Amino acid sequence: MNINRNFAGFIWHAFWLALAETFAEKNTVLPGLILLAGGTQTDVGILTSIMIGVPLFSQIIFASYLTNKPLKKKFLLGGIFLRASAFAGVAFSIFYFDSFTTSWFILIIFIWMTLFALSGAFAGVSYTDIVGKSFDNAGRKKFFVTHQFLSGIGILISAVIVKEILAGIEYPQNYQAAFFTASGLLFLASIGFMILKEKPSDITVRYKSIFAVIRIIPAEIKASANLKYFILTTNLIGLTAILIPFYVGFIKQSNHLDEGNIGTFLLFQIIGMITSNLLWHKLVKIFSFKGMLRTAIVLLSMLPVLALLVDSFNSLNLFYILFFLAGSAISAQKIAQEGVIIEISNEANRPLYTGIYGTLNLSSVLLPLLLGLILDSTGYTIVFILLSVTTISALRLANKMVCPVDLEKS
């Protein structure tokens, strides 16, 4: 297999994908589209559940099918083409914005984003498997950090453009331009997948249906302590990770927000992602992906408390610090979770582990649906503090995992 060719292909995809997803960023741009259209925090919760929860929950369905396929490149390409179509669908729907009621418009956005999320999950199972087959342990560290760094560069470039589009064009035409651009960039990103050279997977077990896969989940978790602790850890991390899209609504309750503010929040989030990667590059070499997991836990648990602290100063500008740190946390979480799932699995069970991990990541699937209602009735302070404390408790579980870095030390 040509490792350099695959490295280049994945990096090409990562760069253009980063540009594309910034134009429809799930933590700032998409909540802004919903809120500016007249939606509520409950609507933001539903959207967050779709964007984060649906891909995870549906992975077991796709994993049960793809586990039996030795070659997955064509499924990877199919997934990215569907994602590009979903973005184009949102842009076309905005043509008829004035013809829809607020409820109908938001429902249509939900439908398109569901297609985007499902196709992303379908592609994601194949992506994880091909990456795992393409690089050894040292190569993965280099790949994930390079991937995240260049993604950050791509996101920064597009964040500046998105900020100008959102502030310089009248709503909703600004979002229409953003989503059309995102669709085109995804098609461009697919070129990276087209040049991949994939070796067949070593399939030792074949599953007849999704029900056969579901039946073996308890046994797989029981057999792998690493998988069990990883699932528990990511659920606790998810409690504060899914709060990030709600910060826009939290800020909106006490400050006047416009498209320019939302674009600036996005820009600071991206700057945080890029600059933190300089540190993550060094940290992952020393502490591997398990160390990155600990870092993500600490950063994500800090964010809700920081949001409450910044709000007490009644200064909109201070919230830019919050989104800077949120970008750093997102970067650490992405590197950690993608790296750990590959390290604790092997070529035969990697698609299965990916599906199990996604399906049982219940906090990211269910909590966004409830958060809007909970925040309206309980208030932000209690919820933010409770979720922060719960997330930091994940450190104990992460420490119990045995990854290659632990074996090297022993």
Order of alpha helices (4+ residues) and beta strands (2+ residues): alpha-alpha-alpha-alpha-alpha-alpha-alpha-alpha-alpha-alpha-alpha-alpha-alpha-alpha-alpha-alpha-alpha-alpha
